[in-house]
């Protein structure tokens, strides 16, 4: 599946380098290895609801003060990225 040129790129576009990501666990468990991470990233940024459409993160943030992180930005992070970051964790930055 990953041999040769990428079929989703138009002719003449440079082919991305193969990217392998390794994540070492803090508990010394097995290393997580993601081969062809560029394909995973491309899929995420072109299909995940947090990345595309009217509800995407970029559509929700930056509407307030452009020089600081606001409560609305934290709500956008928690909503679009399915995070559970308490607002108090951001107080030093807001």
PDB file of N, CA, C and O in Angstrom:
ATOM      1  N   UNK A   1       0.808  -1.203   0.000  1.00  0.00           N
ATOM      2  CA  UNK A   1       0.000   0.000   0.000  1.00  0.00           C
ATOM      3  C   UNK A   1       0.849   1.265   0.000  1.00  0.00           C
ATOM      4  O   UNK A   1       0.426   2.284  -0.545  1.00  0.00           O
ATOM      5  N   UNK A   2       2.031   1.223   0.595  1.00  0.00           N
ATOM      6  CA  UNK A   2       2.831   2.430   0.727  1.00  0.00           C
ATOM      7  C   UNK A   2       3.998   2.476  -0.256  1.00  0.00           C
ATOM      8  O   UNK A   2       4.857   3.351  -0.149  1.00  0.00           O
ATOM      9  N   UNK A   3       4.040   1.569  -1.187  1.00  0.00           N
ATOM     10  CA  UNK A   3       5.138   1.552  -2.148  1.00  0.00           C
ATOM     11  C   UNK A   3       4.906   2.564  -3.263  1.00  0.00           C
ATOM     12  O   UNK A   3       3.771   2.771  -3.693  1.00  0.00           O
ATOM     13  N   UNK A   4       5.963   3.183  -3.723  1.00  0.00           N
ATOM     14  CA  UNK A   4       5.869   4.066  -4.881  1.00  0.00           C
ATOM     15  C   UNK A   4       5.247   5.422  -4.581  1.00  0.00           C
ATOM     16  O   UNK A   4       5.170   5.848  -3.429  1.00  0.00           O
ATOM     17  N   UNK A   5       4.802   6.092  -5.647  1.00  0.00           N
ATOM     18  CA  UNK A   5       4.227   7.424  -5.510  1.00  0.00           C
ATOM     19  C   UNK A   5       2.875   7.373  -4.826  1.00  0.00           C
ATOM     20  O   UNK A   5       2.159   6.373  -4.883  1.00  0.00           O
ATOM     21  N   UNK A   6       2.548   8.476  -4.179  1.00  0.00           N
ATOM     22  CA  UNK A   6       1.253   8.624  -3.523  1.00  0.00           C
ATOM     23  C   UNK A   6       0.200   8.924  -4.576  1.00  0.00           C
ATOM     24  O   UNK A   6       0.346   9.905  -5.305  1.00  0.00           O
ATOM     25  N   UNK A   7      -0.848   8.130  -4.688  1.00  0.00           N
ATOM     26  CA  UNK A   7      -1.865   8.338  -5.717  1.00  0.00           C
ATOM     27  C   UNK A   7      -2.713   9.577  -5.482  1.00  0.00           C
ATOM     28  O   UNK A   7      -3.358  10.057  -6.414  1.00  0.00           O
ATOM     29  N   UNK A   8      -2.734  10.114  -4.257  1.00  0.00           N
ATOM     30  CA  UNK A   8      -3.589  11.264  -3.969  1.00  0.00           C
ATOM     31  C   UNK A   8      -2.935  12.594  -4.333  1.00  0.00           C
ATOM     32  O   UNK A   8      -3.578  13.640  -4.235  1.00  0.00           O
ATOM     33  N   UNK A   9      -1.668  12.573  -4.752  1.00  0.00           N
ATOM     34  CA  UNK A   9      -0.975  13.800  -5.126  1.00  0.00           C
ATOM     35  C   UNK A   9      -0.971  13.945  -6.644  1.00  0.00           C
ATOM     36  O   UNK A   9      -0.808  12.970  -7.378  1.00  0.00           O
ATOM     37  N   UNK A  10      -1.154  15.175  -7.094  1.00  0.00           N
ATOM     38  CA  UNK A  10      -1.152  15.418  -8.530  1.00  0.00           C
ATOM     39  C   UNK A  10       0.247  15.224  -9.104  1.00  0.00           C
ATOM     40  O   UNK A  10       1.251  15.348  -8.402  1.00  0.00           O
ATOM     41  N   UNK A  11       0.283  14.923 -10.374  1.00  0.00           N
ATOM     42  CA  UNK A  11       1.561  14.725 -11.048  1.00  0.00           C
ATOM     43  C   UNK A  11       2.408  15.984 -10.925  1.00  0.00           C
ATOM     44  O   UNK A  11       1.907  17.093 -11.113  1.00  0.00           O
ATOM     45  N   UNK A  12       3.650  15.821 -10.620  1.00  0.00           N
ATOM     46  CA  UNK A  12       4.557  16.960 -10.488  1.00  0.00           C
ATOM     47  C   UNK A  12       4.695  17.455  -9.052  1.00  0.00           C
ATOM     48  O   UNK A  12       5.652  18.163  -8.738  1.00  0.00           O
ATOM     49  N   UNK A  13       3.754  17.093  -8.171  1.00  0.00           N
ATOM     50  CA  UNK A  13       3.892  17.485  -6.773  1.00  0.00           C
ATOM     51  C   UNK A  13       4.986  16.636  -6.139  1.00  0.00           C
ATOM     52  O   UNK A  13       5.103  15.449  -6.441  1.00  0.00           O
ATOM     53  N   UNK A  14       5.786  17.236  -5.265  1.00  0.00           N
ATOM     54  CA  UNK A  14       6.821  16.433  -4.611  1.00  0.00           C
ATOM     55  C   UNK A  14       6.191  15.403  -3.689  1.00  0.00           C
ATOM     56  O   UNK A  14       5.205  15.682  -3.008  1.00  0.00           O
ATOM     57  N   UNK A  15       6.762  14.231  -3.676  1.00  0.00           N
ATOM     58  CA  UNK A  15       6.289  13.176  -2.789  1.00  0.00           C
ATOM     59  C   UNK A  15       6.868  13.433  -1.392  1.00  0.00           C
ATOM     60  O   UNK A  15       8.062  13.701  -1.260  1.00  0.00           O
ATOM     61  N   UNK A  16       6.034  13.353  -0.354  1.00  0.00           N
ATOM     62  CA  UNK A  16       6.552  13.587   0.987  1.00  0.00           C
ATOM     63  C   UNK A  16       7.476  12.462   1.410  1.00  0.00           C
ATOM     64  O   UNK A  16       7.331  11.321   0.972  1.00  0.00           O
ATOM     65  N   UNK A  17       8.429  12.800   2.267  1.00  0.00           N
ATOM     66  CA  UNK A  17       9.312  11.782   2.820  1.00  0.00           C
ATOM     67  C   UNK A  17       8.509  10.882   3.751  1.00  0.00           C
ATOM     68  O   UNK A  17       7.544  11.318   4.377  1.00  0.00           O
ATOM     69  N   UNK A  18       8.914   9.646   3.829  1.00  0.00           N
ATOM     70  CA  UNK A  18       8.291   8.742   4.787  1.00  0.00           C
ATOM     71  C   UNK A  18       8.706   9.186   6.188  1.00  0.00           C
ATOM     72  O   UNK A  18       9.886   9.413   6.454  1.00  0.00           O
ATOM     73  N   UNK A  19       7.739   9.303   7.063  1.00  0.00           N
ATOM     74  CA  UNK A  19       8.002   9.777   8.415  1.00  0.00           C
ATOM     75  C   UNK A  19       7.629   8.695   9.416  1.00  0.00           C
ATOM     76  O   UNK A  19       6.516   8.168   9.400  1.00  0.00           O
ATOM     77  N   UNK A  20       8.571   8.375  10.281  1.00  0.00           N
ATOM     78  CA  UNK A  20       8.311   7.449  11.373  1.00  0.00           C
ATOM     79  C   UNK A  20       8.407   8.226  12.674  1.00  0.00           C
ATOM     80  O   UNK A  20       9.378   8.941  12.919  1.00  0.00           O
ATOM     81  N   UNK A  21       7.382   8.074  13.504  1.00  0.00           N
ATOM     82  CA  UNK A  21       7.355   8.744  14.800  1.00  0.00           C
ATOM     83  C   UNK A  21       7.462   7.676  15.873  1.00  0.00           C
ATOM     84  O   UNK A  21       6.789   6.647  15.815  1.00  0.00           O
ATOM     85  N   UNK A  22       8.326   7.935  16.864  1.00  0.00           N
ATOM     86  CA  UNK A  22       8.466   7.028  18.007  1.00  0.00           C
ATOM     87  C   UNK A  22       8.104   7.787  19.268  1.00  0.00           C
ATOM     88  O   UNK A  22       8.580   8.899  19.498  1.00  0.00           O
ATOM     89  N   UNK A  23       7.250   7.174  20.088  1.00  0.00           N
ATOM     90  CA  UNK A  23       6.821   7.787  21.342  1.00  0.00           C
ATOM     91  C   UNK A  23       7.246   6.868  22.479  1.00  0.00           C
ATOM     92  O   UNK A  23       6.802   5.723  22.568  1.00  0.00           O
ATOM     93  N   UNK A  24       8.116   7.385  23.349  1.00  0.00           N
ATOM     94  CA  UNK A  24       8.574   6.623  24.492  1.00  0.00           C
ATOM     95  C   UNK A  24       7.650   6.905  25.672  1.00  0.00           C
ATOM     96  O   UNK A  24       7.390   8.061  26.004  1.00  0.00           O
ATOM     97  N   UNK A  25       7.167   5.862  26.291  1.00  0.00           N
ATOM     98  CA  UNK A  25       6.239   5.989  27.403  1.00  0.00           C
ATOM     99  C   UNK A  25       6.972   6.361  28.686  1.00  0.00           C
ATOM    100  O   UNK A  25       8.098   5.919  28.915  1.00  0.00           O
ATOM    101  N   UNK A  26       6.338   7.168  29.512  1.00  0.00           N
ATOM    102  CA  UNK A  26       6.922   7.565  30.790  1.00  0.00           C
ATOM    103  C   UNK A  26       7.008   6.391  31.753  1.00  0.00           C
ATOM    104  O   UNK A  26       7.855   6.387  32.647  1.00  0.00           O
ATOM    105  N   UNK A  27       6.145   5.396  31.584  1.00  0.00           N
ATOM    106  CA  UNK A  27       6.159   4.245  32.487  1.00  0.00           C
ATOM    107  C   UNK A  27       7.071   3.121  31.979  1.00  0.00           C
ATOM    108  O   UNK A  27       7.023   1.996  32.477  1.00  0.00           O
ATOM    109  N   UNK A  28       7.897   3.441  30.985  1.00  0.00           N
ATOM    110  CA  UNK A  28       8.865   2.497  30.415  1.00  0.00           C
ATOM    111  C   UNK A  28       8.183   1.335  29.690  1.00  0.00           C
ATOM    112  O   UNK A  28       8.806   0.295  29.472  1.00  0.00           O
ATOM    113  N   UNK A  29       6.938   1.497  29.324  1.00  0.00           N
ATOM    114  CA  UNK A  29       6.239   0.483  28.542  1.00  0.00           C
ATOM    115  C   UNK A  29       6.781   0.447  27.127  1.00  0.00           C
ATOM    116  O   UNK A  29       7.747   1.142  26.813  1.00  0.00           O
ATOM    117  N   UNK A  30       6.173  -0.350  26.279  1.00  0.00           N
ATOM    118  CA  UNK A  30       6.676  -0.478  24.908  1.00  0.00           C
ATOM    119  C   UNK A  30       6.597   0.842  24.142  1.00  0.00           C
ATOM    120  O   UNK A  30       5.676   1.636  24.338  1.00  0.00           O
ATOM    121  N   UNK A  31       7.563   1.057  23.283  1.00  0.00           N
ATOM    122  CA  UNK A  31       7.617   2.264  22.458  1.00  0.00           C
ATOM    123  C   UNK A  31       6.509   2.173  21.399  1.00  0.00           C
ATOM    124  O   UNK A  31       6.335   1.142  20.749  1.00  0.00           O
ATOM    125  N   UNK A  32       5.774   3.263  21.245  1.00  0.00           N
ATOM    126  CA  UNK A  32       4.759   3.335  20.189  1.00  0.00           C
ATOM    127  C   UNK A  32       5.462   3.805  18.925  1.00  0.00           C
ATOM    128  O   UNK A  32       6.091   4.864  18.923  1.00  0.00           O
ATOM    129  N   UNK A  33       5.363   3.037  17.860  1.00  0.00           N
ATOM    130  CA  UNK A  33       5.987   3.378  16.589  1.00  0.00           C
ATOM    131  C   UNK A  33       4.882   3.593  15.557  1.00  0.00           C
ATOM    132  O   UNK A  33       4.062   2.708  15.314  1.00  0.00           O
ATOM    133  N   UNK A  34       4.873   4.777  14.956  1.00  0.00           N
ATOM    134  CA  UNK A  34       3.899   5.097  13.910  1.00  0.00           C
ATOM    135  C   UNK A  34       4.667   5.254  12.604  1.00  0.00           C
ATOM    136  O   UNK A  34       5.339   6.262  12.383  1.00  0.00           O
ATOM    137  N   UNK A  35       4.559   4.253  11.749  1.00  0.00           N
ATOM    138  CA  UNK A  35       5.209   4.333  10.450  1.00  0.00           C
ATOM    139  C   UNK A  35       4.295   5.085   9.494  1.00  0.00           C
ATOM    140  O   UNK A  35       3.072   5.009   9.612  1.00  0.00           O
ATOM    141  N   UNK A  36       4.870   5.796   8.567  1.00  0.00           N
ATOM    142  CA  UNK A  36       4.116   6.592   7.587  1.00  0.00           C
ATOM    143  C   UNK A  36       3.211   7.600   8.307  1.00  0.00           C
ATOM    144  O   UNK A  36       2.044   7.769   7.955  1.00  0.00           O
ATOM    145  N   UNK A  37       3.766   8.254   9.307  1.00  0.00           N
ATOM    146  CA  UNK A  37       2.995   9.216  10.102  1.00  0.00           C
ATOM    147  C   UNK A  37       2.480  10.370   9.246  1.00  0.00           C
ATOM    148  O   UNK A  37       1.493  11.010   9.608  1.00  0.00           O
ATOM    149  N   UNK A  38       3.125  10.643   8.131  1.00  0.00           N
ATOM    150  CA  UNK A  38       2.662  11.719   7.254  1.00  0.00           C
ATOM    151  C   UNK A  38       1.281  11.403   6.686  1.00  0.00           C
ATOM    152  O   UNK A  38       0.484  12.310   6.446  1.00  0.00           O
ATOM    153  N   UNK A  39       0.996  10.119   6.471  1.00  0.00           N
ATOM    154  CA  UNK A  39      -0.319   9.724   5.974  1.00  0.00           C
ATOM    155  C   UNK A  39      -1.381   9.884   7.062  1.00  0.00           C
ATOM    156  O   UNK A  39      -2.508  10.296   6.786  1.00  0.00           O
ATOM    157  N   UNK A  40      -1.014   9.557   8.288  1.00  0.00           N
ATOM    158  CA  UNK A  40      -1.924   9.736   9.409  1.00  0.00           C
ATOM    159  C   UNK A  40      -2.235  11.223   9.606  1.00  0.00           C
ATOM    160  O   UNK A  40      -3.388  11.597   9.820  1.00  0.00           O
ATOM    161  N   UNK A  41      -1.209  12.059   9.534  1.00  0.00           N
ATOM    162  CA  UNK A  41      -1.408  13.506   9.679  1.00  0.00           C
ATOM    163  C   UNK A  41      -2.274  14.050   8.548  1.00  0.00           C
ATOM    164  O   UNK A  41      -3.180  14.847   8.794  1.00  0.00           O
ATOM    165  N   UNK A  42      -2.007  13.633   7.319  1.00  0.00           N
ATOM    166  CA  UNK A  42      -2.805  14.103   6.190  1.00  0.00           C
ATOM    167  C   UNK A  42      -4.263  13.711   6.363  1.00  0.00           C
ATOM    168  O   UNK A  42      -5.160  14.522   6.131  1.00  0.00           O
ATOM    169  N   UNK A  43      -4.499  12.482   6.766  1.00  0.00           N
ATOM    170  CA  UNK A  43      -5.868  12.030   6.974  1.00  0.00           C
ATOM    171  C   UNK A  43      -6.546  12.850   8.067  1.00  0.00           C
ATOM    172  O   UNK A  43      -7.692  13.271   7.912  1.00  0.00           O
ATOM    173  N   UNK A  44      -5.837  13.077   9.172  1.00  0.00           N
ATOM    174  CA  UNK A  44      -6.407  13.845  10.275  1.00  0.00           C
ATOM    175  C   UNK A  44      -6.768  15.264   9.836  1.00  0.00           C
ATOM    176  O   UNK A  44      -7.881  15.729  10.080  1.00  0.00           O
ATOM    177  N   UNK A  45      -5.832  15.943   9.192  1.00  0.00           N
ATOM    178  CA  UNK A  45      -6.058  17.353   8.846  1.00  0.00           C
ATOM    179  C   UNK A  45      -7.002  17.561   7.668  1.00  0.00           C
ATOM    180  O   UNK A  45      -7.409  18.691   7.399  1.00  0.00           O
ATOM    181  N   UNK A  46      -7.358  16.487   6.961  1.00  0.00           N
ATOM    182  CA  UNK A  46      -8.297  16.639   5.853  1.00  0.00           C
ATOM    183  C   UNK A  46      -9.655  16.001   6.119  1.00  0.00           C
ATOM    184  O   UNK A  46     -10.595  16.229   5.358  1.00  0.00           O
ATOM    185  N   UNK A  47      -9.780  15.202   7.188  1.00  0.00           N
ATOM    186  CA  UNK A  47     -11.061  14.531   7.416  1.00  0.00           C
ATOM    187  C   UNK A  47     -11.619  14.676   8.822  1.00  0.00           C
ATOM    188  O   UNK A  47     -12.835  14.590   8.993  1.00  0.00           O
ATOM    189  N   UNK A  48     -10.791  14.892   9.833  1.00  0.00           N
ATOM    190  CA  UNK A  48     -11.290  14.926  11.209  1.00  0.00           C
ATOM    191  C   UNK A  48     -12.135  16.169  11.438  1.00  0.00           C
ATOM    192  O   UNK A  48     -11.796  17.254  10.965  1.00  0.00           O
ATOM    193  N   UNK A  49     -13.233  16.007  12.162  1.00  0.00           N
ATOM    194  CA  UNK A  49     -14.156  17.126  12.389  1.00  0.00           C
ATOM    195  C   UNK A  49     -13.508  18.275  13.152  1.00  0.00           C
ATOM    196  O   UNK A  49     -13.997  19.403  13.082  1.00  0.00           O
ATOM    197  N   UNK A  50     -12.419  18.020  13.880  1.00  0.00           N
ATOM    198  CA  UNK A  50     -11.732  19.111  14.567  1.00  0.00           C
ATOM    199  C   UNK A  50     -10.890  19.957  13.615  1.00  0.00           C
ATOM    200  O   UNK A  50     -10.426  21.039  13.975  1.00  0.00           O
ATOM    201  N   UNK A  51     -10.698  19.447  12.386  1.00  0.00           N
ATOM    202  CA  UNK A  51      -9.840  20.131  11.416  1.00  0.00           C
ATOM    203  C   UNK A  51     -10.575  20.750  10.238  1.00  0.00           C
ATOM    204  O   UNK A  51     -10.058  21.672   9.608  1.00  0.00           O
ATOM    205  N   UNK A  52     -11.759  20.267   9.931  1.00  0.00           N
ATOM    206  CA  UNK A  52     -12.472  20.755   8.748  1.00  0.00           C
ATOM    207  C   UNK A  52     -13.913  21.137   9.091  1.00  0.00           C
ATOM    208  O   UNK A  52     -14.512  20.585  10.014  1.00  0.00           O
ATOM    209  N   UNK A  53     -14.449  22.077   8.344  1.00  0.00           N
ATOM    210  CA  UNK A  53     -15.848  22.456   8.498  1.00  0.00           C
ATOM    211  C   UNK A  53     -16.065  23.612   9.459  1.00  0.00           C
ATOM    212  O   UNK A  53     -15.122  24.144  10.044  1.00  0.00           O
ATOM    213  N   UNK A  54     -17.311  23.983   9.606  1.00  0.00           N
ATOM    214  CA  UNK A  54     -17.670  25.135  10.439  1.00  0.00           C
ATOM    215  C   UNK A  54     -17.390  24.918  11.917  1.00  0.00           C
ATOM    216  O   UNK A  54     -17.234  25.889  12.657  1.00  0.00           O
ATOM    217  N   UNK A  55     -17.323  23.675  12.364  1.00  0.00           N
ATOM    218  CA  UNK A  55     -17.076  23.384  13.775  1.00  0.00           C
ATOM    219  C   UNK A  55     -15.602  23.144  14.074  1.00  0.00           C
ATOM    220  O   UNK A  55     -15.250  22.822  15.209  1.00  0.00           O
ATOM    221  N   UNK A  56     -14.738  23.295  13.081  1.00  0.00           N
ATOM    222  CA  UNK A  56     -13.312  23.031  13.257  1.00  0.00           C
ATOM    223  C   UNK A  56     -12.672  24.036  14.222  1.00  0.00           C
ATOM    224  O   UNK A  56     -13.170  25.145  14.417  1.00  0.00           O
ATOM    225  N   UNK A  57     -11.578  23.618  14.803  1.00  0.00           N
ATOM    226  CA  UNK A  57     -10.848  24.447  15.767  1.00  0.00           C
ATOM    227  C   UNK A  57     -10.534  25.831  15.208  1.00  0.00           C
ATOM    228  O   UNK A  57     -10.796  26.837  15.867  1.00  0.00           O
ATOM    229  N   UNK A  58      -9.981  25.892  14.012  1.00  0.00           N
ATOM    230  CA  UNK A  58      -9.590  27.186  13.434  1.00  0.00           C
ATOM    231  C   UNK A  58     -10.774  28.114  13.215  1.00  0.00           C
ATOM    232  O   UNK A  58     -10.605  29.332  13.158  1.00  0.00           O
ATOM    233  N   UNK A  59     -11.967  27.551  13.092  1.00  0.00           N
ATOM    234  CA  UNK A  59     -13.163  28.380  12.921  1.00  0.00           C
ATOM    235  C   UNK A  59     -13.685  28.905  14.261  1.00  0.00           C
ATOM    236  O   UNK A  59     -14.497  29.829  14.295  1.00  0.00           O
ATOM    237  N   UNK A  60     -13.219  28.317  15.356  1.00  0.00           N
ATOM    238  CA  UNK A  60     -13.742  28.677  16.673  1.00  0.00           C
ATOM    239  C   UNK A  60     -12.837  29.620  17.462  1.00  0.00           C
ATOM    240  O   UNK A  60     -13.325  30.353  18.322  1.00  0.00           O
ATOM    241  N   UNK A  61     -11.542  29.620  17.192  1.00  0.00           N
ATOM    242  CA  UNK A  61     -10.603  30.403  18.000  1.00  0.00           C
ATOM    243  C   UNK A  61     -10.221  31.711  17.324  1.00  0.00           C
ATOM    244  O   UNK A  61     -10.463  31.920  16.135  1.00  0.00           O
ATOM    245  N   UNK A  62      -9.622  32.576  18.114  1.00  0.00           N
ATOM    246  CA  UNK A  62      -9.089  33.816  17.582  1.00  0.00           C
ATOM    247  C   UNK A  62     -10.121  34.877  17.304  1.00  0.00           C
ATOM    248  O   UNK A  62      -9.830  35.851  16.610  1.00  0.00           O
ATOM    249  N   UNK A  63     -11.308  34.717  17.821  1.00  0.00           N
ATOM    250  CA  UNK A  63     -12.352  35.695  17.561  1.00  0.00           C
ATOM    251  C   UNK A  63     -12.369  36.783  18.626  1.00  0.00           C
ATOM    252  O   UNK A  63     -13.032  37.808  18.472  1.00  0.00           O
ATOM    253  N   UNK A  64     -11.644  36.552  19.691  1.00  0.00           N
ATOM    254  CA  UNK A  64     -11.574  37.530  20.765  1.00  0.00           C
ATOM    255  C   UNK A  64     -10.290  38.333  20.674  1.00  0.00           C
ATOM    256  O   UNK A  64      -9.912  38.792  19.596  1.00  0.00           O
ATOM    257  N   UNK A  65      -9.632  38.498  21.786  1.00  0.00           N
ATOM    258  CA  UNK A  65      -8.381  39.245  21.876  1.00  0.00           C
ATOM    259  C   UNK A  65      -7.266  38.463  21.167  1.00  0.00           C
ATOM    260  O   UNK A  65      -6.937  37.354  21.590  1.00  0.00           O
ATOM    261  N   UNK A  66      -6.680  39.019  20.096  1.00  0.00           N
ATOM    262  CA  UNK A  66      -5.656  38.280  19.350  1.00  0.00           C
ATOM    263  C   UNK A  66      -4.325  38.155  20.088  1.00  0.00           C
ATOM    264  O   UNK A  66      -3.448  37.408  19.656  1.00  0.00           O
ATOM    265  N   UNK A  67      -4.169  38.872  21.189  1.00  0.00           N
ATOM    266  CA  UNK A  67      -2.898  38.878  21.912  1.00  0.00           C
ATOM    267  C   UNK A  67      -2.900  38.001  23.158  1.00  0.00           C
ATOM    268  O   UNK A  67      -1.934  38.001  23.921  1.00  0.00           O
ATOM    269  N   UNK A  68      -3.975  37.261  23.366  1.00  0.00           N
ATOM    270  CA  UNK A  68      -4.000  36.399  24.543  1.00  0.00           C
ATOM    271  C   UNK A  68      -4.941  35.232  24.324  1.00  0.00           C
ATOM    272  O   UNK A  68      -5.792  35.253  23.434  1.00  0.00           O
ATOM    273  N   UNK A  69      -4.773  34.228  25.143  1.00  0.00           N
ATOM    274  CA  UNK A  69      -5.682  33.091  25.143  1.00  0.00           C
ATOM    275  C   UNK A  69      -6.876  33.473  25.998  1.00  0.00           C
ATOM    276  O   UNK A  69      -6.715  33.938  27.127  1.00  0.00           O
ATOM    277  N   UNK A  70      -8.069  33.280  25.466  1.00  0.00           N
ATOM    278  CA  UNK A  70      -9.283  33.644  26.190  1.00  0.00           C
ATOM    279  C   UNK A  70     -10.041  32.387  26.616  1.00  0.00           C
ATOM    280  O   UNK A  70      -9.730  31.281  26.173  1.00  0.00           O
ATOM    281  N   UNK A  71     -11.023  32.569  27.465  1.00  0.00           N
ATOM    282  CA  UNK A  71     -11.859  31.452  27.881  1.00  0.00           C
ATOM    283  C   UNK A  71     -12.522  30.816  26.666  1.00  0.00           C
ATOM    284  O   UNK A  71     -12.680  29.596  26.616  1.00  0.00           O
ATOM    285  N   UNK A  72     -12.908  31.622  25.694  1.00  0.00           N
ATOM    286  CA  UNK A  72     -13.519  31.087  24.479  1.00  0.00           C
ATOM    287  C   UNK A  72     -12.547  30.171  23.726  1.00  0.00           C
ATOM    288  O   UNK A  72     -12.960  29.170  23.140  1.00  0.00           O
ATOM    289  N   UNK A  73     -11.254  30.518  23.746  1.00  0.00           N
ATOM    290  CA  UNK A  73     -10.253  29.665  23.110  1.00  0.00           C
ATOM    291  C   UNK A  73     -10.144  28.321  23.830  1.00  0.00           C
ATOM    292  O   UNK A  73     -10.030  27.279  23.185  1.00  0.00           O
ATOM    293  N   UNK A  74     -10.179  28.342  25.156  1.00  0.00           N
ATOM    294  CA  UNK A  74     -10.107  27.111  25.936  1.00  0.00           C
ATOM    295  C   UNK A  74     -11.334  26.242  25.660  1.00  0.00           C
ATOM    296  O   UNK A  74     -11.216  25.024  25.522  1.00  0.00           O
ATOM    297  N   UNK A  75     -12.497  26.860  25.580  1.00  0.00           N
ATOM    298  CA  UNK A  75     -13.719  26.121  25.246  1.00  0.00           C
ATOM    299  C   UNK A  75     -13.566  25.488  23.865  1.00  0.00           C
ATOM    300  O   UNK A  75     -13.961  24.339  23.667  1.00  0.00           O
ATOM    301  N   UNK A  76     -13.005  26.212  22.924  1.00  0.00           N
ATOM    302  CA  UNK A  76     -12.801  25.671  21.570  1.00  0.00           C
ATOM    303  C   UNK A  76     -11.858  24.476  21.600  1.00  0.00           C
ATOM    304  O   UNK A  76     -12.105  23.479  20.921  1.00  0.00           O
ATOM    305  N   UNK A  77     -10.792  24.559  22.371  1.00  0.00           N
ATOM    306  CA  UNK A  77      -9.857  23.432  22.486  1.00  0.00           C
ATOM    307  C   UNK A  77     -10.573  22.212  23.067  1.00  0.00           C
ATOM    308  O   UNK A  77     -10.480  21.106  22.536  1.00  0.00           O
ATOM    309  N   UNK A  78     -11.282  22.439  24.158  1.00  0.00           N
ATOM    310  CA  UNK A  78     -11.968  21.322  24.811  1.00  0.00           C
ATOM    311  C   UNK A  78     -13.066  20.729  23.943  1.00  0.00           C
ATOM    312  O   UNK A  78     -13.303  19.522  23.991  1.00  0.00           O
ATOM    313  N   UNK A  79     -13.727  21.542  23.163  1.00  0.00           N
ATOM    314  CA  UNK A  79     -14.836  21.066  22.340  1.00  0.00           C
ATOM    315  C   UNK A  79     -14.348  20.393  21.065  1.00  0.00           C
ATOM    316  O   UNK A  79     -14.704  19.247  20.791  1.00  0.00           O
ATOM    317  N   UNK A  80     -13.543  21.092  20.294  1.00  0.00           N
ATOM    318  CA  UNK A  80     -13.159  20.573  18.980  1.00  0.00           C
ATOM    319  C   UNK A  80     -12.108  19.476  19.051  1.00  0.00           C
ATOM    320  O   UNK A  80     -12.069  18.604  18.183  1.00  0.00           O
ATOM    321  N   UNK A  81     -11.270  19.504  20.055  1.00  0.00           N
ATOM    322  CA  UNK A  81     -10.201  18.502  20.152  1.00  0.00           C
ATOM    323  C   UNK A  81     -10.534  17.403  21.155  1.00  0.00           C
ATOM    324  O   UNK A  81      -9.693  16.566  21.484  1.00  0.00           O
ATOM    325  N   UNK A  82     -11.756  17.422  21.627  1.00  0.00           N
ATOM    326  CA  UNK A  82     -12.227  16.417  22.568  1.00  0.00           C
ATOM    327  C   UNK A  82     -11.308  16.312  23.784  1.00  0.00           C
ATOM    328  O   UNK A  82     -11.038  15.223  24.288  1.00  0.00           O
ATOM    329  N   UNK A  83     -10.833  17.482  24.244  1.00  0.00           N
ATOM    330  CA  UNK A  83      -9.970  17.550  25.416  1.00  0.00           C
ATOM    331  C   UNK A  83     -10.810  17.801  26.662  1.00  0.00           C
ATOM    332  O   UNK A  83     -11.990  18.139  26.567  1.00  0.00           O
ATOM    333  N   UNK A  84     -10.213  17.639  27.795  1.00  0.00           N
ATOM    334  CA  UNK A  84     -10.890  17.902  29.066  1.00  0.00           C
ATOM    335  C   UNK A  84      -9.988  18.760  29.937  1.00  0.00           C
ATOM    336  O   UNK A  84      -9.726  18.434  31.095  1.00  0.00           O
ATOM    337  N   UNK A  85      -9.526  19.840  29.378  1.00  0.00           N
ATOM    338  CA  UNK A  85      -8.602  20.727  30.074  1.00  0.00           C
ATOM    339  C   UNK A  85      -9.389  21.694  30.966  1.00  0.00           C
ATOM    340  O   UNK A  85     -10.215  22.458  30.467  1.00  0.00           O
ATOM    341  N   UNK A  86      -9.140  21.668  32.277  1.00  0.00           N
ATOM    342  CA  UNK A  86      -9.882  22.589  33.142  1.00  0.00           C
ATOM    343  C   UNK A  86      -9.485  24.037  32.865  1.00  0.00           C
ATOM    344  O   UNK A  86      -8.326  24.332  32.573  1.00  0.00           O
ATOM    345  N   UNK A  87     -10.446  24.915  32.960  1.00  0.00           N
ATOM    346  CA  UNK A  87     -10.166  26.333  32.705  1.00  0.00           C
ATOM    347  C   UNK A  87      -9.100  26.868  33.660  1.00  0.00           C
ATOM    348  O   UNK A  87      -8.327  27.753  33.295  1.00  0.00           O
ATOM    349  N   UNK A  88      -9.058  26.335  34.872  1.00  0.00           N
ATOM    350  CA  UNK A  88      -8.059  26.805  35.836  1.00  0.00           C
ATOM    351  C   UNK A  88      -6.639  26.539  35.372  1.00  0.00           C
ATOM    352  O   UNK A  88      -5.720  27.262  35.756  1.00  0.00           O
ATOM    353  N   UNK A  89      -6.442  25.508  34.548  1.00  0.00           N
ATOM    354  CA  UNK A  89      -5.097  25.197  34.040  1.00  0.00           C
ATOM    355  C   UNK A  89      -4.583  26.288  33.108  1.00  0.00           C
ATOM    356  O   UNK A  89      -3.380  26.393  32.871  1.00  0.00           O
ATOM    357  N   UNK A  90      -5.506  27.109  32.574  1.00  0.00           N
ATOM    358  CA  UNK A  90      -5.147  28.142  31.608  1.00  0.00           C
ATOM    359  C   UNK A  90      -5.091  29.539  32.239  1.00  0.00           C
ATOM    360  O   UNK A  90      -4.731  30.506  31.567  1.00  0.00           O
ATOM    361  N   UNK A  91      -5.444  29.646  33.521  1.00  0.00           N
ATOM    362  CA  UNK A  91      -5.573  30.965  34.141  1.00  0.00           C
ATOM    363  C   UNK A  91      -4.297  31.815  34.025  1.00  0.00           C
ATOM    364  O   UNK A  91      -4.380  33.029  33.839  1.00  0.00           O
ATOM    365  N   UNK A  92      -3.142  31.196  34.133  1.00  0.00           N
ATOM    366  CA  UNK A  92      -1.890  31.953  34.059  1.00  0.00           C
ATOM    367  C   UNK A  92      -1.690  32.584  32.680  1.00  0.00           C
ATOM    368  O   UNK A  92      -0.966  33.570  32.546  1.00  0.00           O
ATOM    369  N   UNK A  93      -2.329  32.018  31.663  1.00  0.00           N
ATOM    370  CA  UNK A  93      -2.185  32.526  30.296  1.00  0.00           C
ATOM    371  C   UNK A  93      -3.336  33.403  29.845  1.00  0.00           C
ATOM    372  O   UNK A  93      -3.236  34.055  28.806  1.00  0.00           O
ATOM    373  N   UNK A  94      -4.419  33.436  30.592  1.00  0.00           N
ATOM    374  CA  UNK A  94      -5.579  34.215  30.154  1.00  0.00           C
ATOM    375  C   UNK A  94      -5.664  35.546  30.857  1.00  0.00           C
ATOM    376  O   UNK A  94      -6.585  36.321  30.600  1.00  0.00           O
TER     377      UNK A  94
END
